[in-house]
């Protein structure tokens, strides 16, 4: 299924957030300096394969959250995040668990992937029967299980420890993060599994 602009709405809103994102051809583009309103998929997904391309500016920062419960205050209070980052310039690139391709704040990518500012990079997020894979430029950069006790231990000692909804939902929304920078997404498609 193609995820065009009609498949997204504003976080805690009904319509597309035109004050924070604009549509250009097949791209969804965050507006720099606009209110940081994330894009939320209208549908919810449990197991899925999400394919997309993204482009970041110099020092860019964004992410894709999954299995998000929209009753949470913010997307990161509920959904785990596949981090998208310019490691070479953004300060988060100094920390392994917040680099490009990481499970944000919890697990570092197994191999680094540098962006070329302004150029699109292919990405793939697979969630299947509790196993999650992050792919960048046709390389698997991270794999983990959501029920791994070691991951739960990391969560308990992280900024997510006081978020009771974090990584708990068996299904939920996909969320594209507006972090203030000019991230662009295109060629978004999702295949529901099972």
ChimeraX commands (.cxc) that place a marker at each C-alpha (Angstrom):
marker #1 position 0.00,0.00,0.00 radius 0.5
marker #1 position 1.34,3.42,-0.99 radius 0.5
marker #1 position 1.36,5.94,1.85 radius 0.5
marker #1 position 0.67,9.24,0.08 radius 0.5
marker #1 position -0.36,12.46,1.79 radius 0.5
marker #1 position -3.96,11.29,2.15 radius 0.5
marker #1 position -2.78,8.49,4.47 radius 0.5
marker #1 position -1.41,10.87,7.14 radius 0.5
marker #1 position -2.83,13.30,9.67 radius 0.5
marker #1 position -1.40,15.62,12.30 radius 0.5
marker #1 position -0.48,14.27,15.71 radius 0.5
marker #1 position -3.63,14.69,17.83 radius 0.5
marker #1 position -5.34,16.25,14.81 radius 0.5
marker #1 position -7.75,15.18,12.08 radius 0.5
marker #1 position -6.29,16.75,8.96 radius 0.5
marker #1 position -2.94,17.10,7.25 radius 0.5
marker #1 position -0.79,19.71,9.10 radius 0.5
marker #1 position -0.18,22.16,6.27 radius 0.5
marker #1 position 1.43,24.66,8.66 radius 0.5
marker #1 position 4.20,22.16,9.47 radius 0.5
marker #1 position 4.55,19.98,6.35 radius 0.5
marker #1 position 4.22,20.55,2.63 radius 0.5
marker #1 position 3.68,18.17,-0.26 radius 0.5
marker #1 position 5.91,18.34,-3.31 radius 0.5
marker #1 position 5.35,15.74,-6.03 radius 0.5
marker #1 position 5.51,12.46,-4.08 radius 0.5
marker #1 position 7.41,13.98,-1.15 radius 0.5
marker #1 position 6.34,14.88,2.38 radius 0.5
marker #1 position 8.57,17.69,3.61 radius 0.5
marker #1 position 8.89,19.21,7.08 radius 0.5
marker #1 position 8.88,22.99,7.14 radius 0.5
marker #1 position 11.91,24.45,8.94 radius 0.5
marker #1 position 10.98,26.59,11.92 radius 0.5
marker #1 position 7.31,25.56,11.80 radius 0.5
marker #1 position 5.50,23.99,14.76 radius 0.5
marker #1 position 6.91,20.50,15.30 radius 0.5
marker #1 position 3.82,18.51,14.43 radius 0.5
marker #1 position 4.48,14.86,13.60 radius 0.5
marker #1 position 2.69,12.97,10.80 radius 0.5
marker #1 position 0.60,9.99,11.95 radius 0.5
marker #1 position -0.59,7.15,9.73 radius 0.5
marker #1 position -4.37,6.92,9.54 radius 0.5
marker #1 position -4.15,3.13,9.80 radius 0.5
marker #1 position -2.63,1.08,12.58 radius 0.5
marker #1 position -0.20,-1.77,12.05 radius 0.5
marker #1 position 1.16,-4.64,14.10 radius 0.5
marker #1 position 3.56,-6.62,11.91 radius 0.5
marker #1 position 4.62,-4.87,8.72 radius 0.5
marker #1 position 7.33,-3.97,6.23 radius 0.5
marker #1 position 7.71,-0.21,5.79 radius 0.5
marker #1 position 9.76,1.01,2.84 radius 0.5
marker #1 position 10.71,4.65,2.39 radius 0.5
marker #1 position 13.38,7.06,1.30 radius 0.5
marker #1 position 14.46,10.07,3.33 radius 0.5
marker #1 position 16.74,13.07,2.86 radius 0.5
marker #1 position 18.21,15.23,5.60 radius 0.5
marker #1 position 19.98,18.60,5.47 radius 0.5
marker #1 position 23.38,19.17,7.05 radius 0.5
marker #1 position 22.96,18.34,10.75 radius 0.5
marker #1 position 19.49,16.93,10.13 radius 0.5
marker #1 position 17.54,14.87,12.66 radius 0.5
marker #1 position 14.30,12.92,12.32 radius 0.5
marker #1 position 12.92,9.47,12.95 radius 0.5
marker #1 position 10.20,6.95,12.28 radius 0.5
marker #1 position 8.17,5.62,15.21 radius 0.5
marker #1 position 6.09,2.45,15.10 radius 0.5
marker #1 position 3.23,0.88,17.08 radius 0.5
marker #1 position 2.43,4.32,18.45 radius 0.5
marker #1 position -0.55,4.78,20.76 radius 0.5
marker #1 position -1.96,8.23,19.96 radius 0.5
marker #1 position -3.37,8.57,23.46 radius 0.5
marker #1 position 0.22,9.27,24.57 radius 0.5
marker #1 position 1.30,12.86,25.05 radius 0.5
marker #1 position 3.98,12.62,22.36 radius 0.5
marker #1 position 4.86,9.90,19.87 radius 0.5
marker #1 position 8.13,9.01,21.63 radius 0.5
marker #1 position 6.23,8.33,24.86 radius 0.5
marker #1 position 4.76,5.25,23.18 radius 0.5
marker #1 position 6.49,4.16,19.99 radius 0.5
marker #1 position 10.06,2.94,19.57 radius 0.5
marker #1 position 12.00,5.07,17.08 radius 0.5
marker #1 position 14.24,4.26,14.15 radius 0.5
marker #1 position 16.60,7.23,14.32 radius 0.5
marker #1 position 17.46,9.17,11.14 radius 0.5
marker #1 position 20.45,11.49,11.62 radius 0.5
marker #1 position 23.41,13.25,10.07 radius 0.5
marker #1 position 25.93,11.60,12.39 radius 0.5
marker #1 position 28.87,13.66,11.16 radius 0.5
marker #1 position 27.39,17.03,12.14 radius 0.5
marker #1 position 24.51,16.58,14.61 radius 0.5
marker #1 position 25.56,16.31,18.30 radius 0.5
marker #1 position 23.53,13.08,18.68 radius 0.5
marker #1 position 26.01,11.45,16.29 radius 0.5
marker #1 position 28.54,11.36,19.15 radius 0.5
marker #1 position 26.41,8.85,21.06 radius 0.5
marker #1 position 26.15,5.34,19.54 radius 0.5
marker #1 position 22.53,4.83,20.64 radius 0.5
marker #1 position 21.34,7.99,18.89 radius 0.5
marker #1 position 23.14,7.56,15.58 radius 0.5
marker #1 position 21.58,7.02,12.17 radius 0.5
marker #1 position 19.73,3.69,12.18 radius 0.5
marker #1 position 19.70,3.28,15.97 radius 0.5
marker #1 position 16.76,2.26,18.13 radius 0.5
marker #1 position 16.76,5.74,19.58 radius 0.5
marker #1 position 18.32,6.00,23.04 radius 0.5
marker #1 position 18.53,2.23,23.50 radius 0.5
marker #1 position 20.46,0.26,20.87 radius 0.5
marker #1 position 23.28,1.42,18.61 radius 0.5
marker #1 position 23.35,0.42,14.95 radius 0.5
marker #1 position 25.70,-2.48,14.27 radius 0.5
marker #1 position 27.29,-0.52,11.43 radius 0.5
marker #1 position 27.42,3.19,10.74 radius 0.5
marker #1 position 25.69,4.79,7.75 radius 0.5
marker #1 position 26.68,8.33,6.84 radius 0.5
marker #1 position 24.20,10.45,4.94 radius 0.5
marker #1 position 24.99,12.73,2.02 radius 0.5
marker #1 position 23.19,15.94,2.94 radius 0.5
marker #1 position 20.20,16.58,0.70 radius 0.5
marker #1 position 20.38,13.18,-1.03 radius 0.5
marker #1 position 17.80,10.48,-0.56 radius 0.5
marker #1 position 18.69,7.28,1.29 radius 0.5
marker #1 position 16.70,4.07,1.13 radius 0.5
marker #1 position 15.33,2.69,4.38 radius 0.5
marker #1 position 13.37,-0.33,5.50 radius 0.5
marker #1 position 11.72,-1.04,8.83 radius 0.5
marker #1 position 10.51,-4.59,9.41 radius 0.5
marker #1 position 8.43,-5.63,12.43 radius 0.5
marker #1 position 7.51,-9.30,12.42 radius 0.5
marker #1 position 6.48,-11.53,15.35 radius 0.5
marker #1 position 8.40,-9.47,17.89 radius 0.5
marker #1 position 11.55,-9.15,15.79 radius 0.5
marker #1 position 12.51,-5.74,14.42 radius 0.5
marker #1 position 15.04,-4.91,11.71 radius 0.5
marker #1 position 16.37,-1.51,10.64 radius 0.5
marker #1 position 17.82,-1.31,7.11 radius 0.5
marker #1 position 19.65,1.59,5.46 radius 0.5
marker #1 position 20.85,1.55,1.85 radius 0.5
marker #1 position 20.09,-2.18,1.50 radius 0.5
marker #1 position 22.14,-3.09,4.59 radius 0.5
marker #1 position 20.69,-4.42,7.83 radius 0.5
marker #1 position 22.11,-2.08,10.45 radius 0.5
marker #1 position 20.21,-3.31,13.52 radius 0.5
marker #1 position 18.12,-6.25,14.65 radius 0.5
marker #1 position 16.43,-6.83,18.00 radius 0.5
marker #1 position 13.48,-8.47,19.73 radius 0.5
marker #1 position 10.89,-6.39,21.55 radius 0.5
marker #1 position 10.52,-9.08,24.22 radius 0.5
marker #1 position 14.26,-9.33,24.91 radius 0.5
marker #1 position 14.81,-9.01,28.69 radius 0.5
marker #1 position 18.05,-7.12,28.01 radius 0.5
marker #1 position 16.11,-4.52,26.04 radius 0.5
marker #1 position 13.59,-4.17,28.88 radius 0.5
marker #1 position 16.47,-3.59,31.29 radius 0.5
marker #1 position 17.76,-0.82,29.03 radius 0.5
marker #1 position 14.29,0.74,28.87 radius 0.5
marker #1 position 14.01,0.69,32.68 radius 0.5
marker #1 position 17.20,2.75,33.00 radius 0.5
marker #1 position 16.41,5.17,30.15 radius 0.5
marker #1 position 14.29,8.29,29.64 radius 0.5
marker #1 position 11.44,5.92,28.69 radius 0.5
marker #1 position 11.30,4.34,32.16 radius 0.5
marker #1 position 8.45,6.61,33.33 radius 0.5
marker #1 position 6.45,6.17,30.11 radius 0.5
marker #1 position 4.04,3.28,30.83 radius 0.5
marker #1 position 2.92,3.00,27.19 radius 0.5
marker #1 position 6.43,2.75,25.73 radius 0.5
marker #1 position 6.93,-0.27,23.43 radius 0.5
marker #1 position 3.83,-1.97,24.83 radius 0.5
marker #1 position 1.23,-1.79,22.05 radius 0.5
marker #1 position 0.87,-4.85,19.79 radius 0.5
marker #1 position -0.42,-2.55,17.04 radius 0.5
marker #1 position -0.29,1.16,16.48 radius 0.5
marker #1 position 0.40,4.04,14.16 radius 0.5
marker #1 position 3.49,4.82,12.11 radius 0.5
marker #1 position 4.74,8.34,12.89 radius 0.5
marker #1 position 7.12,10.54,10.88 radius 0.5
marker #1 position 8.93,12.94,13.17 radius 0.5
marker #1 position 9.11,16.70,12.67 radius 0.5
marker #1 position 12.24,17.68,14.61 radius 0.5
marker #1 position 12.52,21.21,13.26 radius 0.5
marker #1 position 14.84,20.33,10.37 radius 0.5
marker #1 position 14.01,20.01,6.68 radius 0.5
marker #1 position 13.55,16.26,6.48 radius 0.5
marker #1 position 11.95,14.92,3.29 radius 0.5
marker #1 position 10.25,11.54,2.89 radius 0.5
marker #1 position 9.22,9.88,-0.36 radius 0.5
marker #1 position 8.26,6.50,-1.83 radius 0.5
marker #1 position 6.58,5.44,1.40 radius 0.5
marker #1 position 4.84,2.09,1.21 radius 0.5
marker #1 position 3.74,-0.45,3.78 radius 0.5
marker #1 position 2.90,-4.13,3.63 radius 0.5
marker #1 position 0.89,-5.47,6.54 radius 0.5
marker #1 position 2.00,-8.95,7.62 radius 0.5
marker #1 position -0.25,-11.64,9.02 radius 0.5
marker link #1:1,2 radius 0.2
marker link #1:2,3 radius 0.2
marker link #1:3,4 radius 0.2
marker link #1:4,5 radius 0.2
marker link #1:5,6 radius 0.2
marker link #1:6,7 radius 0.2
marker link #1:7,8 radius 0.2
marker link #1:8,9 radius 0.2
marker link #1:9,10 radius 0.2
marker link #1:10,11 radius 0.2
marker link #1:11,12 radius 0.2
marker link #1:12,13 radius 0.2
marker link #1:13,14 radius 0.2
marker link #1:14,15 radius 0.2
marker link #1:15,16 radius 0.2
marker link #1:16,17 radius 0.2
marker link #1:17,18 radius 0.2
marker link #1:18,19 radius 0.2
marker link #1:19,20 radius 0.2
marker link #1:20,21 radius 0.2
marker link #1:21,22 radius 0.2
marker link #1:22,23 radius 0.2
marker link #1:23,24 radius 0.2
marker link #1:24,25 radius 0.2
marker link #1:25,26 radius 0.2
marker link #1:26,27 radius 0.2
marker link #1:27,28 radius 0.2
marker link #1:28,29 radius 0.2
marker link #1:29,30 radius 0.2
marker link #1:30,31 radius 0.2
marker link #1:31,32 radius 0.2
marker link #1:32,33 radius 0.2
marker link #1:33,34 radius 0.2
marker link #1:34,35 radius 0.2
marker link #1:35,36 radius 0.2
marker link #1:36,37 radius 0.2
marker link #1:37,38 radius 0.2
marker link #1:38,39 radius 0.2
marker link #1:39,40 radius 0.2
marker link #1:40,41 radius 0.2
marker link #1:41,42 radius 0.2
marker link #1:42,43 radius 0.2
marker link #1:43,44 radius 0.2
marker link #1:44,45 radius 0.2
marker link #1:45,46 radius 0.2
marker link #1:46,47 radius 0.2
marker link #1:47,48 radius 0.2
marker link #1:48,49 radius 0.2
marker link #1:49,50 radius 0.2
marker link #1:50,51 radius 0.2
marker link #1:51,52 radius 0.2
marker link #1:52,53 radius 0.2
marker link #1:53,54 radius 0.2
marker link #1:54,55 radius 0.2
marker link #1:55,56 radius 0.2
marker link #1:56,57 radius 0.2
marker link #1:57,58 radius 0.2
marker link #1:58,59 radius 0.2
marker link #1:59,60 radius 0.2
marker link #1:60,61 radius 0.2
marker link #1:61,62 radius 0.2
marker link #1:62,63 radius 0.2
marker link #1:63,64 radius 0.2
marker link #1:64,65 radius 0.2
marker link #1:65,66 radius 0.2
marker link #1:66,67 radius 0.2
marker link #1:67,68 radius 0.2
marker link #1:68,69 radius 0.2
marker link #1:69,70 radius 0.2
marker link #1:70,71 radius 0.2
marker link #1:71,72 radius 0.2
marker link #1:72,73 radius 0.2
marker link #1:73,74 radius 0.2
marker link #1:74,75 radius 0.2
marker link #1:75,76 radius 0.2
marker link #1:76,77 radius 0.2
marker link #1:77,78 radius 0.2
marker link #1:78,79 radius 0.2
marker link #1:79,80 radius 0.2
marker link #1:80,81 radius 0.2
marker link #1:81,82 radius 0.2
marker link #1:82,83 radius 0.2
marker link #1:83,84 radius 0.2
marker link #1:84,85 radius 0.2
marker link #1:85,86 radius 0.2
marker link #1:86,87 radius 0.2
marker link #1:87,88 radius 0.2
marker link #1:88,89 radius 0.2
marker link #1:89,90 radius 0.2
marker link #1:90,91 radius 0.2
marker link #1:91,92 radius 0.2
marker link #1:92,93 radius 0.2
marker link #1:93,94 radius 0.2
marker link #1:94,95 radius 0.2
marker link #1:95,96 radius 0.2
marker link #1:96,97 radius 0.2
marker link #1:97,98 radius 0.2
marker link #1:98,99 radius 0.2
marker link #1:99,100 radius 0.2
marker link #1:100,101 radius 0.2
marker link #1:101,102 radius 0.2
marker link #1:102,103 radius 0.2
marker link #1:103,104 radius 0.2
marker link #1:104,105 radius 0.2
marker link #1:105,106 radius 0.2
marker link #1:106,107 radius 0.2
marker link #1:107,108 radius 0.2
marker link #1:108,109 radius 0.2
marker link #1:109,110 radius 0.2
marker link #1:110,111 radius 0.2
marker link #1:111,112 radius 0.2
marker link #1:112,113 radius 0.2
marker link #1:113,114 radius 0.2
marker link #1:114,115 radius 0.2
marker link #1:115,116 radius 0.2
marker link #1:116,117 radius 0.2
marker link #1:117,118 radius 0.2
marker link #1:118,119 radius 0.2
marker link #1:119,120 radius 0.2
marker link #1:120,121 radius 0.2
marker link #1:121,122 radius 0.2
marker link #1:122,123 radius 0.2
marker link #1:123,124 radius 0.2
marker link #1:124,125 radius 0.2
marker link #1:125,126 radius 0.2
marker link #1:126,127 radius 0.2
marker link #1:127,128 radius 0.2
marker link #1:128,129 radius 0.2
marker link #1:129,130 radius 0.2
marker link #1:130,131 radius 0.2
marker link #1:131,132 radius 0.2
marker link #1:132,133 radius 0.2
marker link #1:133,134 radius 0.2
marker link #1:134,135 radius 0.2
marker link #1:135,136 radius 0.2
marker link #1:136,137 radius 0.2
marker link #1:137,138 radius 0.2
marker link #1:138,139 radius 0.2
marker link #1:139,140 radius 0.2
marker link #1:140,141 radius 0.2
marker link #1:141,142 radius 0.2
marker link #1:142,143 radius 0.2
marker link #1:143,144 radius 0.2
marker link #1:144,145 radius 0.2
marker link #1:145,146 radius 0.2
marker link #1:146,147 radius 0.2
marker link #1:147,148 radius 0.2
marker link #1:148,149 radius 0.2
marker link #1:149,150 radius 0.2
marker link #1:150,151 radius 0.2
marker link #1:151,152 radius 0.2
marker link #1:152,153 radius 0.2
marker link #1:153,154 radius 0.2
marker link #1:154,155 radius 0.2
marker link #1:155,156 radius 0.2
marker link #1:156,157 radius 0.2
marker link #1:157,158 radius 0.2
marker link #1:158,159 radius 0.2
marker link #1:159,160 radius 0.2
marker link #1:160,161 radius 0.2
marker link #1:161,162 radius 0.2
marker link #1:162,163 radius 0.2
marker link #1:163,164 radius 0.2
marker link #1:164,165 radius 0.2
marker link #1:165,166 radius 0.2
marker link #1:166,167 radius 0.2
marker link #1:167,168 radius 0.2
marker link #1:168,169 radius 0.2
marker link #1:169,170 radius 0.2
marker link #1:170,171 radius 0.2
marker link #1:171,172 radius 0.2
marker link #1:172,173 radius 0.2
marker link #1:173,174 radius 0.2
marker link #1:174,175 radius 0.2
marker link #1:175,176 radius 0.2
marker link #1:176,177 radius 0.2
marker link #1:177,178 radius 0.2
marker link #1:178,179 radius 0.2
marker link #1:179,180 radius 0.2
marker link #1:180,181 radius 0.2
marker link #1:181,182 radius 0.2
marker link #1:182,183 radius 0.2
marker link #1:183,184 radius 0.2
marker link #1:184,185 radius 0.2
marker link #1:185,186 radius 0.2
marker link #1:186,187 radius 0.2
marker link #1:187,188 radius 0.2
marker link #1:188,189 radius 0.2
marker link #1:189,190 radius 0.2
marker link #1:190,191 radius 0.2
marker link #1:191,192 radius 0.2
marker link #1:192,193 radius 0.2
marker link #1:193,194 radius 0.2
view
